Amino acid sequence: MDKRNFVFGKENFIILAISILLVIIGFWLMSGAKTTEETGFDPAVFNARRIIVAPIVTMAGFIMVVWAILKKPKDGKK
């Protein structure tokens, strides 16, 4: 059975998997509890985790996705 030629190398797939995991973690950090007040206002929306940390983690994941796609795989032949 011959070896198939893939566009991505093993390293590209690893970076892609890590970056998708970062995006999922970022969206999870943005999520929160449902509001129980009748007014519908939840002051926990304005905490640092949701407005600073989560968008940075999500953007880092999206940037890593682009990097994983554009990175040239190492050629195994010497």
Residue pairs with C-beta under 8 A, 6 or more apart in sequence:
7 73
8 16
8 68
8 73
9 73
9 74
10 73
11 71
11 73
11 74
12 68
12 69
12 71
12 73
13 68
15 64
15 67
15 68
15 71
16 64
16 65
16 68
16 69
18 64
19 61
19 62
19 63
19 64
19 65
19 67
19 68
20 61
20 65
21 61
22 57
22 58
22 60
22 61
22 64
23 58
23 61
23 62
23 65
24 61
25 57
25 61
26 54
26 55
26 56
26 57
26 58
26 59
26 60
26 61
27 54
27 58
29 49
29 50
29 53
29 54
29 57
30 50
30 54
30 55
30 58
32 42
32 44
32 45
32 50
33 42
33 44
35 41
35 42
44 50
